[in-house]
Each structure stands twice: as C-alpha cells, then as structure tokens.
C-alpha cells in the first residue's frame, strides 16, 4: 500500500510514519520545509515533500497514486490552514483512496455529543486566545471537518481525547459520541492514536464515521469491556 502522511513531522505524524513502515507501506511524508529535519530518522525509508500542507500544489504532488492519505488537521494561524489542507486532500486524492483525518473531541458530526464543562471551557479559551493572538483558529478546523463530512470520498475523521506520551497500550476503543461512558477517562497514548489512524486505512467499517477514541487500558474502557463480558 502506498500512503501519504500530511503533517508527518509532528509528534502524531512521526508515530504514524513508524506504524506505516512497520506494516511495509510505501510512505510519502508532507511537512513544512523548516521541519524536514525532524524526519531524519526516516529519510532513507520514506519520500519527503516539503511545503505547507495547505499548498494545493504540494498536496496534489504528494497524494498522486496513493491508496490512502493520513492528514493531521492543525488549526495554525488565520489563513484557513485546516480547511485548506482538508480541501486539497479531498480534491486531489485518487478516487477510492481511504482518507483518514485527525482532530479533537470538540468536533461534532451530528450535534449529539455531550461535552464535560472542562472541555467546553478549554474550547472557549482556545477560541478567545486564537482571536487575540491569531496563532490558531479552532473554527477553521470545524469548517475543515464540515467539508469532509459533506464529501462523498471514503473518509474517516478520528477524534482524539487528551493525549499523553508512553509505551503503546494497544488499539484504542471508540464510540460515536463524546459523553458515552466508555470515553469518560478522556486519555489516549499518542502512539496509540497514531495506531488507530493507520489501522483505519484498512477498516472499511470506519468509512463515513467520526470515531471518538480513548485508550483501551483506561478505567472507563476496562469497565465497558467488563460489562460487555457479563
């Protein structure tokens, strides 16, 4: 399988690169030019295309001939970075390619998510801070996902909980709505978030789903699995 990882030099991206290589995939990595050195550990094993991920020319070149595209949607700046990246991937990925996007729990597909007050406060602060500093734009990430949800491509939007570093605990569990008891622990190892993204490439059951994930060894996940066994 030939895949493209858009945002390959970030923490999540580098984990996805390693998982993909472990599976024998051919990997094309896209990252900003100043971040290319972060991929030095992989430079002999992957093809790196430097450039802004919302540069349509860069994305068109990178996704050509790919069976799947993994995209990290980051709300950088105020230049429509997330929506520009998502739109370029939607427009230029080959027909039938699996398109996997990452974002946070704050994204909702159907409005049925029930958010804890702490997450609502964080989202409100992020919007205020973004408008004040122009460093980030949460609403543009919302727009990016709106476009993905409206697309007839073979997409999956993986919504991540809070993240932590550490050794892999295994493939995260998921649910359709934030607020479901299985997700209550709100923590996932970043390496396992990347694992879920890569595994989704070959899981057709996730097509047109927006799974919210949590670590498989967290208390809420373990309680859910115990109850399912009874």
N, CA, C and O of each residue as an XYZ file, in Angstrom:
920
protein
N       0.843     -1.195      0.000
C       0.000      0.000      0.000
C       0.879      1.245      0.000
O       1.869      1.325      0.727
N       0.505      2.201     -0.817
C       1.201      3.480     -0.865
C       0.344      4.520     -0.160
O      -0.816      4.724     -0.515
N       0.925      5.179      0.848
C       0.154      6.165      1.592
C       0.914      7.481      1.698
O       2.139      7.528      1.591
N       0.150      8.542      1.911
C       0.712      9.861      2.160
C       0.335     10.280      3.575
O      -0.809     10.106      3.994
N       1.291     10.829      4.305
C       1.031     11.350      5.640
C       1.235     12.859      5.591
O       2.358     13.338      5.426
N       0.159     13.592      5.734
C       0.193     15.053      5.662
C       0.342     15.589      7.086
O      -0.556     15.446      7.915
N       1.485     16.204      7.349
C       1.827     16.604      8.711
C       2.708     15.558      9.364
O       2.555     15.248     10.545
N       3.634     15.016      8.582
C       4.428     13.854      9.021
C       5.461     14.181     10.088
O       5.912     13.277     10.791
N       5.851     15.446     10.232
C       6.957     15.775     11.135
C       6.518     16.035     12.564
O       7.365     16.135     13.452
N       5.225     16.147     12.814
C       4.745     16.370     14.175
C       4.822     15.103     15.009
O       5.178     14.039     14.504
N       4.487     15.221     16.287
C       4.549     14.057     17.174
C       3.635     12.940     16.696
O       4.050     11.783     16.616
N       2.396     13.282     16.378
C       1.463     12.270     15.880
C       1.926     11.744     14.535
O       1.855     10.542     14.277
N       2.399     12.637     13.677
C       2.841     12.247     12.345
C       3.985     11.258     12.360
O       3.979     10.288     11.602
N       4.979     11.494     13.224
C       6.133     10.583     13.248
C       5.738      9.198     13.758
O       6.275      8.188     13.305
N       4.803      9.157     14.696
C       4.306      7.850     15.128
C       3.586      7.140     13.982
O       3.733      5.930     13.809
N       2.811      7.889     13.203
C       2.114      7.273     12.063
C       3.110      6.762     11.035
O       2.915      5.691     10.459
N       4.174      7.518     10.802
C       5.203      7.060      9.862
C       5.758      5.710     10.322
O       5.886      4.785      9.520
N       6.087      5.597     11.607
C       6.667      4.347     12.102
C       5.676      3.192     11.990
O       6.051      2.103     11.555
N       4.436      3.407     12.370
C       3.425      2.347     12.255
C       3.263      1.910     10.797
O       3.141      0.719     10.510
N       3.263      2.871      9.892
C       3.092      2.553      8.474
C       4.277      1.749      7.939
O       4.098      0.782      7.199
N       5.469      2.153      8.313
C       6.662      1.413      7.876
C       6.677      0.010      8.458
O       7.085     -0.939      7.788
N       6.237     -0.123      9.694
C       6.173     -1.451     10.321
C       5.267     -2.398      9.541
O       5.441     -3.616      9.595
N       4.302     -1.840      8.817
C       3.387     -2.643      8.016
C       3.869     -2.817      6.585
O       3.196     -3.449      5.771
N       5.020     -2.263      6.282
C       5.577     -2.413      4.950
C       4.997     -1.462      3.922
O       5.168     -1.681      2.723
N       4.312     -0.404      4.359
C       3.725      0.551      3.430
C       4.804      1.446      2.813
O       5.827      1.728      3.436
N       4.556      1.876      1.598
C       5.365      2.926      0.980
C       4.826      4.263      1.480
O       3.629      4.531      1.378
N       5.711      5.102      2.022
C       5.254      6.312      2.703
C       5.777      7.577      2.020
O       6.972      7.711      1.753
N       4.857      8.491      1.746
C       5.180      9.844      1.304
C       4.828     10.764      2.463
O       3.698     10.743      2.950
N       5.785     11.572      2.911
C       5.541     12.471      4.025
C       5.549     13.923      3.591
O       6.443     14.350      2.860
N       4.557     14.687      4.037
C       4.490     16.121      3.759
C       4.678     16.875      5.068
O       4.027     16.570      6.068
N       5.565     17.852      5.057
C       5.747     18.700      6.231
C       6.330     20.039      5.806
O       6.844     20.180      4.697
N       6.247     21.016      6.695
C       6.823     22.319      6.394
C       8.329     22.193      6.205
O       8.979     21.351      6.825
N       8.866     23.033      5.347
C      10.284     22.925      4.991
C      11.188     22.988      6.205
O      12.173     22.254      6.284
N      10.863     23.862      7.158
C      11.729     24.014      8.333
C      11.657     22.812      9.280
O      12.441     22.718     10.224
N      10.716     21.893      9.027
C      10.553     20.739      9.904
C      11.081     19.445      9.309
O      10.963     18.387      9.929
N      11.657     19.512      8.124
C      12.129     18.302      7.441
C      13.123     17.528      8.299
O      13.123     16.297      8.287
N      13.968     18.235      9.040
C      15.000     17.568      9.846
C      14.395     16.665     10.924
O      15.063     15.749     11.403
N      13.158     16.907     11.305
C      12.504     16.074     12.313
C      12.239     14.661     11.798
O      11.935     13.750     12.568
N      12.361     14.497     10.491
C      12.143     13.180      9.879
C      13.456     12.497      9.502
O      13.455     11.530      8.740
N      14.571     12.992     10.028
C      15.877     12.426      9.676
C      15.969     10.936      9.955
O      16.650     10.210      9.230
N      15.295     10.474     10.994
C      15.356      9.044     11.340
C      14.735      8.162     10.259
O      14.993      6.960     10.204
N      13.908      8.774      9.396
C      13.209      8.003      8.364
C      13.646      8.355      6.947
O      13.124      7.791      5.984
N      14.599      9.282      6.803
C      14.849      9.874      5.487
C      15.305      8.878      4.427
O      15.142      9.143      3.236
N      15.864      7.752      4.820
C      16.267      6.748      3.845
C      15.145      5.777      3.508
O      15.287      4.932      2.624
N      14.006      5.904      4.234
C      12.932      4.925      4.081
C      11.640      5.529      3.550
O      10.734      4.791      3.162
N      11.535      6.855      3.525
C      10.325      7.491      3.032
C      10.687      8.605      2.056
O      11.831      9.055      2.004
N       9.704      9.039      1.291
C       9.868     10.190      0.410
C       9.282     11.407      1.108
O       8.132     11.378      1.545
N      10.056     12.467      1.216
C       9.616     13.667      1.918
C       9.362     14.783      0.906
O      10.218     15.087      0.074
N       8.190     15.381      0.986
C       7.846     16.520      0.131
C       7.658     17.727      1.042
O       6.666     17.801      1.767
N       8.593     18.673      1.017
C       8.485     19.839      1.900
C       7.514     20.872      1.351
O       7.429     21.086      0.141
N       6.793     21.500      2.244
C       5.869     22.556      1.840
C       4.734     22.681      2.828
O       4.513     21.794      3.653
N       4.014     23.788      2.744
C       2.846     23.990      3.599
C       1.777     22.970      3.245
O       1.551     22.688      2.068
N       1.126     22.420      4.245
C       0.156     21.364      3.957
C      -1.127     21.903      3.327
O      -1.929     21.125      2.811
N      -1.333     23.217      3.359
C      -2.491     23.783      2.654
C      -2.116     24.332      1.285
O      -2.899     25.038      0.649
N      -0.904     23.998      0.837
C      -0.470     24.368     -0.520
C      -1.005     23.310     -1.484
O      -0.559     22.162     -1.452
N      -1.934     23.679     -2.319
C      -2.613     22.709     -3.176
C      -1.652     22.023     -4.143
O      -1.839     20.854     -4.482
N      -0.625     22.745     -4.588
C       0.350     22.140     -5.493
C       1.135     21.041     -4.791
O       1.397     19.984     -5.365
N       1.506     21.303     -3.547
C       2.244     20.321     -2.748
C       1.397     19.073     -2.521
O       1.872     17.954     -2.709
N       0.144     19.267     -2.116
C      -0.733     18.133     -1.834
C      -1.025     17.335     -3.102
O      -1.048     16.105     -3.068
N      -1.245     18.018     -4.206
C      -1.513     17.319     -5.469
C      -0.364     16.394     -5.828
O      -0.589     15.261     -6.255
N       0.861     16.865     -5.660
C       2.030     16.041     -5.946
C       2.138     14.879     -4.966
O       2.434     13.751     -5.361
N       1.896     15.157     -3.687
C       2.135     14.161     -2.645
C       1.156     12.991     -2.698
O       1.547     11.850     -2.447
N      -0.103     13.255     -3.019
C      -1.120     12.198     -2.933
C      -1.278     11.405     -4.224
O      -2.043     10.442     -4.270
N      -0.573     11.796     -5.254
C      -0.709     11.110     -6.541
C      -0.410      9.610     -6.404
O       0.649      9.223     -5.908
N      -1.326      8.799     -6.835
C      -1.129      7.355     -6.821
C      -1.240      6.697     -5.465
O      -0.917      5.517     -5.328
N      -1.689      7.433     -4.455
C      -1.751      6.872     -3.100
C      -3.053      6.106     -2.872
O      -4.115      6.493     -3.358
N      -2.944      5.019     -2.127
C      -4.119      4.241     -1.744
C      -4.802      4.826     -0.516
O      -5.985      4.582     -0.274
N      -4.052      5.596      0.252
C      -4.606      6.202      1.456
C      -3.851      7.466      1.809
O      -2.677      7.622      1.471
N      -4.543      8.374      2.497
C      -3.935      9.624      2.946
C      -4.311      9.836      4.403
O      -5.491      9.846      4.753
N      -3.300     10.006      5.253
C      -3.495     10.313      6.665
C      -3.179     11.790      6.860
O      -2.073     12.228      6.542
N      -4.126     12.563      7.374
C      -3.960     14.009      7.467
C      -4.164     14.496      8.889
O      -5.197     14.235      9.506
N      -3.165     15.209      9.407
C      -3.276     15.853     10.712
C      -3.842     17.254     10.490
O      -3.185     18.110      9.899
N      -5.048     17.476     10.964
C      -5.675     18.792     10.816
C      -5.265     19.674     11.988
O      -5.728     19.482     13.112
N      -4.397     20.637     11.717
C      -3.939     21.541     12.772
C      -4.463     22.948     12.500
O      -4.417     23.410     11.360
N      -4.964     23.639     13.533
C      -5.570     24.958     13.333
C      -4.559     26.100     13.399
O      -4.762     27.069     14.130
N      -3.460     25.985     12.628
C      -2.441     27.021     12.673
C      -2.965     28.350     12.113
O      -3.718     28.375     11.140
N      -2.554     29.437     12.740
C      -2.742     30.776     12.186
C      -4.163     31.117     11.815
O      -5.116     30.532     12.329
N      -4.293     32.081     10.906
C      -5.623     32.526     10.482
C      -5.724     32.557      8.963
O      -6.419     33.395      8.389
N      -5.015     31.625      8.321
C      -5.000     31.549      6.862
C      -5.704     30.296      6.352
O      -5.339     29.744      5.314
N      -6.706     29.861      7.088
C      -7.511     28.692      6.679
C      -6.626     27.459      6.473
O      -6.747     26.752      5.473
N      -5.750     27.221      7.425
C      -4.784     26.130      7.281
C      -5.471     24.769      7.297
O      -5.200     23.926      6.442
N      -6.360     24.552      8.267
C      -7.034     23.250      8.344
C      -7.959     23.020      7.159
O      -7.891     21.976      6.509
N      -8.823     23.991      6.876
C      -9.786     23.804      5.788
C      -9.091     23.749      4.436
O      -9.517     23.014      3.545
N      -8.011     24.532      4.280
C      -7.257     24.479      3.026
C      -6.589     23.138      2.819
O      -6.567     22.610      1.707
N      -6.037     22.581      3.903
C      -5.411     21.262      3.826
C      -6.449     20.193      3.498
O      -6.250     19.374      2.601
N      -7.557     20.212      4.235
C      -8.599     19.208      4.013
C      -9.146     19.285      2.592
O      -9.336     18.257      1.942
N      -9.398     20.486      2.112
C      -9.971     20.638      0.774
C      -9.016     20.141     -0.298
O      -9.441     19.508     -1.265
N      -7.727     20.423     -0.132
C      -6.747     19.949     -1.109
C      -6.703     18.424     -1.148
O      -6.626     17.830     -2.224
N      -6.750     17.793      0.025
C      -6.744     16.326      0.073
C      -8.022     15.780     -0.570
O      -7.965     14.828     -1.349
N      -9.156     16.367     -0.252
C     -10.421     15.912     -0.834
C     -10.426     16.058     -2.357
O     -10.966     15.212     -3.070
N      -9.821     17.134     -2.838
C      -9.838     17.417     -4.274
C      -8.862     16.564     -5.070
O      -9.149     16.191     -6.208
N      -7.706     16.250     -4.479
C      -6.638     15.639     -5.275
C      -6.333     14.184     -4.955
O      -5.642     13.529     -5.735
N      -6.816     13.659     -3.847
C      -6.569     12.240     -3.566
C      -7.237     11.389     -4.646
O      -8.327     11.729     -5.107
N      -6.608     10.301     -5.053
C      -7.199      9.445     -6.085
C      -8.585      8.946     -5.689
O      -8.865      8.729     -4.510
N      -9.431      8.771     -6.669
C     -10.776      8.247     -6.423
C     -10.678      6.884     -5.738
O      -9.935      6.010     -6.185
N     -11.418      6.713     -4.672
C     -11.420      5.442     -3.955
C     -10.386      5.344     -2.861
O     -10.390      4.368     -2.110
N      -9.493      6.322     -2.737
C      -8.475      6.282     -1.686
C      -9.131      6.429     -0.312
O     -10.143      7.115     -0.168
N      -8.546      5.780      0.691
C      -9.021      5.946      2.068
C      -8.410      7.223      2.630
O      -7.193      7.407      2.592
N      -9.256      8.099      3.148
C      -8.816      9.379      3.673
C      -9.107      9.425      5.174
O     -10.265      9.399      5.590
N      -8.049      9.493      5.980
C      -8.183      9.483      7.431
C      -7.691     10.829      7.968
O      -6.558     11.231      7.705
N      -8.545     11.516      8.717
C      -8.206     12.833      9.256
C      -8.203     12.778     10.784
O      -8.968     12.028     11.391
N      -7.335     13.580     11.393
C      -7.288     13.652     12.855
C      -7.769     15.012     13.332
O      -7.507     16.029     12.690
N      -8.477     15.032     14.464
C      -8.881     16.275     15.106
C      -9.192     15.944     16.564
O      -8.958     14.823     17.014
N      -9.715     16.912     17.290
C     -10.026     16.702     18.695
C     -11.489     16.364     18.933
O     -12.298     16.358     18.005
N     -11.819     16.082     20.192
C     -13.186     15.758     20.574
C     -14.152     16.910     20.311
O     -15.357     16.688     20.189
N     -13.640     18.135     20.222
C     -14.533     19.292     20.089
C     -15.319     19.277     18.776
O     -16.345     19.947     18.653
N     -14.836     18.516     17.804
C     -15.566     18.384     16.540
C     -16.787     17.486     16.761
O     -16.676     16.432     17.388
N     -17.936     17.895     16.255
C     -19.132     17.057     16.334
C     -19.702     16.872     14.938
O     -19.723     17.804     14.134
N     -20.158     15.678     14.661
C     -20.727     15.410     13.342
C     -22.230     15.654     13.321
O     -22.755     16.228     12.367
N     -22.920     15.219     14.369
C     -24.377     15.260     14.347
C     -24.980     16.070     15.486
O     -26.200     16.100     15.646
N     -24.132     16.731     16.285
C     -24.630     17.542     17.389
C     -25.097     16.749     18.589
O     -25.684     17.322     19.507
N     -24.853     15.439     18.612
C     -25.321     14.579     19.703
C     -24.271     14.371     20.790
O     -24.533     13.673     21.770
N     -23.088     14.963     20.634
C     -22.041     14.821     21.640
C     -22.403     15.633     22.886
O     -22.994     16.708     22.788
N     -22.041     15.105     24.052
C     -22.278     15.786     25.320
C     -20.918     16.032     25.967
O     -20.242     15.099     26.398
N     -20.532     17.307     26.025
C     -19.183     17.644     26.450
C     -19.121     18.012     27.927
O     -20.017     18.685     28.437
N     -18.058     17.570     28.625
C     -17.870     18.000     30.017
C     -17.564     19.488     30.071
O     -17.063     20.062     29.104
N     -17.867     20.111     31.204
C     -17.641     21.548     31.350
C     -16.185     21.922     31.132
O     -15.889     22.989     30.595
N     -15.270     21.045     31.549
C     -13.841     21.339     31.389
C     -13.476     21.481     29.916
O     -12.698     22.362     29.551
N     -14.037     20.616     29.067
C     -13.740     20.683     27.635
C     -14.381     21.917     27.007
O     -13.797     22.540     26.120
N     -15.572     22.266     27.464
C     -16.215     23.477     26.963
C     -15.394     24.708     27.301
O     -15.258     25.617     26.483
N     -14.843     24.733     28.516
C     -14.007     25.875     28.926
C     -12.747     25.952     28.089
O     -12.336     27.033     27.666
N     -12.129     24.786     27.847
C     -10.908     24.762     27.040
C     -11.168     25.255     25.627
O     -10.368     26.004     25.066
N     -12.287     24.836     25.055
C     -12.620     25.262     23.692
C     -12.894     26.762     23.650
O     -12.467     27.446     22.720
N     -13.597     27.269     24.644
C     -13.888     28.700     24.700
C     -12.601     29.504     24.825
O     -12.443     30.536     24.172
N     -11.674     29.030     25.668
C     -10.396     29.721     25.833
C      -9.590     29.672     24.538
O      -8.979     30.666     24.146
N      -9.587     28.508     23.868
C      -8.818     28.368     22.627
C      -9.325     29.340     21.564
O      -8.533     29.919     20.821
N     -10.644     29.520     21.492
C     -11.202     30.476     20.526
C     -10.782     31.903     20.868
O     -10.364     32.667     19.998
N     -10.901     32.250     22.153
C     -10.529     33.602     22.601
C      -9.049     33.856     22.353
O      -8.674     34.902     21.823
N      -8.207     32.893     22.737
C      -6.765     33.035     22.576
C      -6.390     33.121     21.104
O      -5.526     33.908     20.720
N      -7.049     32.303     20.278
C      -6.763     32.316     18.851
C      -7.096     33.643     18.204
O      -6.338     34.150     17.378
N      -8.246     34.208     18.585
C      -8.621     35.505     18.011
C      -7.692     36.611     18.482
O      -7.384     37.536     17.730
N      -7.246     36.513     19.731
C      -6.371     37.537     20.293
C      -4.985     37.500     19.659
O      -4.434     38.545     19.311
N      -4.425     36.316     19.509
C      -3.039     36.173     19.057
C      -2.913     35.873     17.569
O      -1.854     36.080     16.976
N      -4.005     35.381     16.964
C      -4.010     34.956     15.559
C      -3.059     33.778     15.326
O      -2.613     33.549     14.202
N      -2.754     33.042     16.383
C      -1.880     31.880     16.284
C      -2.645     30.656     15.823
O      -2.093     29.791     15.144
N      -3.922     30.581     16.194
C      -4.708     29.390     15.893
C      -6.139     29.786     15.574
O      -6.584     30.883     15.913
N      -6.857     28.876     14.914
C      -8.236     29.136     14.514
C      -9.037     27.845     14.633
O      -9.108     27.055     13.692
N      -9.638     27.643     15.804
C     -10.424     26.438     16.048
C     -11.595     26.327     15.077
O     -11.935     25.236     14.617
N     -12.207     27.469     14.774
C     -13.363     27.439     13.882
C     -13.002     26.960     12.475
O     -13.841     26.393     11.775
N     -11.755     27.190     12.066
C     -11.342     26.703     10.749
C     -11.230     25.186     10.743
O     -11.483     24.549      9.720
N     -10.852     24.600     11.879
C     -10.830     23.139     11.969
C     -12.252     22.581     11.910
O     -12.487     21.521     11.328
N     -13.197     23.300     12.516
C     -14.605     22.913     12.421
C     -15.059     22.959     10.960
O     -15.750     22.055     10.491
N     -14.665     24.018     10.243
C     -15.020     24.143      8.834
C     -14.392     23.018      8.012
O     -15.031     22.477      7.109
N     -13.157     22.671      8.318
C     -12.489     21.579      7.604
C     -13.291     20.288      7.735
O     -13.496     19.572      6.755
N     -13.739     20.000      8.945
C     -14.499     18.764      9.153
C     -15.876     18.834      8.522
O     -16.391     17.817      8.056
N     -16.484     20.013      8.496
C     -17.768     20.151      7.803
C     -17.627     19.748      6.339
O     -18.487     19.062      5.788
N     -16.538     20.180      5.719
C     -16.305     19.839      4.311
C     -16.065     18.336      4.146
O     -16.542     17.724      3.190
N     -15.335     17.760      5.073
C     -15.076     16.318      4.992
C     -16.385     15.541      5.121
O     -16.655     14.634      4.333
N     -17.198     15.901      6.120
C     -18.459     15.194      6.348
C     -19.390     15.288      5.131
O     -20.184     14.383      4.879
N     -19.285     16.376      4.391
C     -20.146     16.567      3.212
C     -19.608     15.875      1.971
O     -20.283     15.826      0.943
N     -18.401     15.342      2.059
C     -17.748     14.736      0.903
C     -18.245     13.319      0.664
O     -18.648     12.628      1.600
N     -18.215     12.893     -0.583
C     -18.573     11.511     -0.913
C     -17.343     10.626     -1.056
O     -17.424      9.528     -1.608
N     -16.192     11.106     -0.554
C     -14.979     10.291     -0.548
C     -15.054      9.252      0.568
O     -15.993      9.260      1.364
N     -14.088      8.378      0.627
C     -14.072      7.302      1.633
C     -13.331      7.783      2.882
O     -12.231      7.319      3.183
N     -13.952      8.723      3.602
C     -13.293      9.410      4.710
C     -13.602      8.779      6.068
O     -14.606      8.093      6.257
N     -12.691      9.047      6.998
C     -12.897      8.794      8.423
C     -12.274      9.966      9.168
O     -11.156     10.371      8.849
N     -12.971     10.514     10.147
C     -12.428     11.578     10.991
C     -12.241     11.009     12.391
O     -13.218     10.703     13.075
N     -10.985     10.865     12.821
C     -10.683     10.281     14.128
C     -10.540     11.414     15.141
O      -9.657     12.263     15.025
N     -11.429     11.409     16.139
C     -11.459     12.472     17.132
C     -10.735     12.017     18.394
O     -11.177     11.094     19.078
N      -9.618     12.675     18.694
C      -8.765     12.252     19.790
C      -9.130     12.909     21.110
O      -9.540     14.069     21.145
N      -8.977     12.160     22.195
C      -9.136     12.676     23.551
C      -7.879     13.449     23.929
O      -7.048     13.738     23.068
N      -7.731     13.789     25.215
C      -6.456     14.301     25.690
C      -5.395     13.237     25.423
O      -5.681     12.039     25.435
N      -4.167     13.693     25.184
C      -3.101     12.765     24.802
C      -1.973     12.774     25.823
O      -1.728     13.776     26.494
N      -1.297     11.644     25.925
C      -0.125     11.521     26.775
C       0.913     10.672     26.064
O       0.586      9.883     25.178
N       2.157     10.837     26.458
C       3.228     10.005     25.930
C       3.321      8.715     26.743
O       2.748      8.615     27.828
N       4.039      7.741     26.218
C       4.214      6.472     26.905
C       4.182      5.324     25.929
O       3.831      5.497     24.761
N       4.547      4.151     26.406
C       4.541      2.964     25.556
C       3.125      2.610     25.138
O       2.157      2.917     25.834
N       3.025      1.962     23.995
C       1.717      1.588     23.458
C       0.963      0.679     24.422
O       1.534     -0.227     25.028
N      -0.335      0.945     24.547
C      -1.225      0.076     25.318
C      -2.111     -0.758     24.406
O      -2.871     -1.606     24.875
N      -2.013     -0.515     23.090
C      -2.841     -1.237     22.143
C      -3.816     -0.322     21.431
O      -3.853      0.882     21.688
N      -4.600     -0.889     20.544
C      -5.530     -0.122     19.732
C      -6.612      0.510     20.611
O      -7.288     -0.202     21.354
N      -6.789      1.830     20.539
C      -7.839      2.486     21.325
C      -9.228      1.958     20.988
O      -9.453      1.389     19.920
N     -10.152      2.160     21.922
C     -11.554      1.861     21.680
C     -12.253      3.166     21.294
O     -11.721      4.255     21.507
N     -13.456      3.037     20.722
C     -14.112      4.245     20.245
C     -15.614      4.190     20.429
O     -16.203      3.133     20.658
N     -16.211      5.359     20.322
C     -17.659      5.474     20.351
C     -18.055      6.624     19.436
O     -17.225      7.466     19.094
N     -19.323      6.657     19.039
C     -19.777      7.685     18.103
C     -19.962      9.044     18.760
O     -19.947     10.065     18.072
N     -20.136      9.079     20.084
C     -20.467     10.345     20.723
C     -19.665     10.573     21.994
O     -19.610      9.717     22.876
N     -19.041     11.751     22.069
C     -18.428     12.178     23.317
C     -19.540     12.280     24.355
O     -20.619     12.804     24.077
N     -19.266     11.775     25.541
C     -20.284     11.685     26.580
C     -20.696     10.253     26.840
O     -21.271      9.957     27.887
N     -20.408      9.347     25.895
C     -20.673      7.932     26.131
C     -19.750      7.427     27.240
O     -18.583      7.818     27.277
N     -20.230      6.576     28.142
C     -19.453      6.170     29.319
C     -18.077      5.590     28.998
O     -17.133      5.786     29.763
N     -17.953      4.883     27.884
C     -16.672      4.260     27.558
C     -15.558      5.284     27.387
O     -14.383      4.947     27.530
N     -15.911      6.526     27.084
C     -14.922      7.562     26.815
C     -14.590      8.418     28.039
O     -13.792      9.349     27.939
N     -15.183      8.119     29.175
C     -15.111      9.008     30.331
C     -13.683      9.300     30.799
O     -13.439     10.373     31.353
N     -12.759      8.409     30.601
C     -11.385      8.623     31.090
C     -10.652      9.722     30.324
O      -9.742     10.345     30.870
N     -11.032      9.971     29.071
C     -10.508     11.099     28.293
C      -8.985     11.135     28.247
O      -8.382     12.180     28.486
N      -8.368     10.013     27.944
C      -6.902     10.000     27.782
C      -6.520      8.858     26.832
O      -7.074      7.761     26.897
N      -5.564      9.148     25.955
C      -5.068      8.160     24.993
C      -3.580      8.378     24.819
O      -3.123      9.520     24.772
N      -2.828      7.318     24.725
C      -1.409      7.442     24.390
C      -1.296      7.930     22.938
O      -1.977      7.429     22.044
N      -0.428      8.907     22.733
C      -0.297      9.477     21.386
C       0.115      8.405     20.372
O      -0.352      8.415     19.233
N       0.977      7.497     20.778
C       1.415      6.428     19.879
C       0.232      5.550     19.471
O       0.217      4.996     18.372
N      -0.755      5.425     20.352
C      -1.919      4.604     20.046
C      -2.939      5.359     19.203
O      -3.659      4.751     18.411
N      -3.006      6.666     19.364
C      -3.819      7.488     18.461
C      -3.322      7.285     17.030
O      -4.108      7.094     16.102
N      -1.995      7.332     16.872
C      -1.399      7.103     15.553
C      -1.713      5.700     15.053
O      -1.967      5.509     13.863
N      -1.699      4.730     15.938
C      -2.022      3.352     15.566
C      -3.450      3.257     15.038
O      -3.697      2.582     14.039
N      -4.388      3.928     15.701
C      -5.783      3.898     15.251
C      -5.906      4.511     13.865
O      -6.639      4.000     13.019
N      -5.187      5.610     13.632
C      -5.218      6.264     12.327
C      -4.762      5.304     11.227
O      -5.414      5.179     10.190
N      -3.637      4.629     11.463
C      -3.082      3.733     10.454
C      -3.966      2.503     10.272
O      -4.191      2.062      9.145
N      -4.466      1.951     11.368
C      -5.354      0.791     11.275
C      -6.620      1.126     10.488
O      -7.170      0.268      9.797
N      -7.082      2.373     10.594
C      -8.321      2.772      9.908
C      -8.204      2.679      8.393
O      -9.217      2.562      7.703
N      -6.992      2.731      7.867
C      -6.799      2.632      6.424
C      -7.427      1.371      5.839
O      -7.923      1.382      4.712
N      -7.402      0.292      6.605
C      -7.895     -0.987      6.097
C      -9.141     -1.472      6.841
O      -9.488     -2.652      6.795
N      -9.801     -0.544      7.523
C     -11.025     -0.892      8.248
C     -12.200     -0.175      7.591
O     -12.498      0.974      7.918
N     -12.856     -0.854      6.673
C     -13.957     -0.240      5.934
C     -15.170      0.043      6.812
O     -16.045      0.817      6.423
N     -15.233     -0.573      7.991
C     -16.343     -0.289      8.902
C     -16.291      1.145      9.413
O     -17.287      1.657      9.925
N     -15.143      1.793      9.279
C     -14.989      3.171      9.749
C     -15.236      4.205      8.656
O     -15.136      5.406      8.910
N     -15.555      3.760      7.452
C     -15.856      4.715      6.379
C     -17.101      5.517      6.751
O     -18.128      4.956      7.131
N     -16.989      6.836      6.633
C     -18.067      7.774      6.966
C     -18.441      7.713      8.444
O     -19.600      7.904      8.813
N     -17.437      7.444      9.285
C     -17.601      7.503     10.732
C     -16.666      8.577     11.293
O     -15.647      8.909     10.688
N     -17.034      9.113     12.460
C     -16.182     10.073     13.173
C     -15.944      9.545     14.579
O     -16.454     10.105     15.549
N     -15.163      8.459     14.695
C     -14.980      7.824     15.999
C     -14.247      8.724     16.986
O     -13.215      9.312     16.661
N     -14.789      8.824     18.190
C     -14.094      9.471     19.299
C     -13.400      8.361     20.077
O     -14.038      7.381     20.462
N     -12.103      8.507     20.311
C     -11.333      7.398     20.852
C     -10.844      7.665     22.269
O     -10.773      8.807     22.723
N     -10.511      6.574     22.951
C      -9.905      6.626     24.277
C      -9.020      5.396     24.423
O      -9.261      4.379     23.774
N      -8.008      5.480     25.260
C      -7.091      4.368     25.445
C      -7.782      3.101     25.909
O      -8.685      3.149     26.745
N      -7.357      1.960     25.367
C      -8.020      0.690     25.661
C      -7.761      0.193     27.074
O      -8.461     -0.700     27.550
N      -6.756      0.760     27.758
C      -6.446      0.333     29.126
C      -6.872      1.367     30.161
O      -6.507      1.253     31.332
N      -7.622      2.353     29.756
C      -8.112      3.360     30.695
C      -9.249      2.768     31.534
O      -9.882      1.796     31.122
N      -9.509      3.352     32.710
C     -10.567      2.796     33.569
C     -11.924      2.691     32.894
O     -12.605      1.676     33.040
N     -12.333      3.721     32.154
C     -13.657      3.682     31.527
C     -13.741      2.602     30.461
O     -14.780      1.958     30.310
N     -12.650      2.396     29.718
C     -12.643      1.352     28.701
C     -12.688     -0.030     29.337
O     -13.386     -0.920     28.851
N     -11.948     -0.209     30.420
C     -11.917     -1.508     31.090
C     -13.272     -1.847     31.704
O     -13.709     -2.997     31.656
N     -13.935     -0.846     32.280
C     -15.277     -1.072     32.841
C     -16.235     -1.487     31.730
O     -17.028     -2.414     31.896
N     -16.156     -0.802     30.608
C     -17.032     -1.122     29.483
C     -16.803     -2.557     29.014
O     -17.761     -3.285     28.752
N     -15.541     -2.966     28.908
C     -15.232     -4.319     28.428
C     -15.714     -5.357     29.441
O     -16.199     -6.421     29.056
N     -15.584     -5.054     30.722
C     -16.056     -5.973     31.772
C     -17.555     -6.146     31.692
O     -18.064     -7.264     31.775
N     -18.273     -5.027     31.528
C     -19.739     -5.089     31.426
C     -20.168     -5.868     30.186
O     -21.160     -6.596     30.221
N     -19.417     -5.717     29.084
C     -19.771     -6.412     27.852
C     -19.612     -7.929     28.002
O     -20.292     -8.699     27.324
N     -18.722     -8.347     28.883
C     -18.469     -9.768     29.078
C     -19.504    -10.432     29.984
O     -19.632    -11.657     29.992
N     -20.240     -9.628     30.745
C     -21.222    -10.186     31.704
C     -22.463    -10.694     30.991
O     -23.386    -11.192     31.636
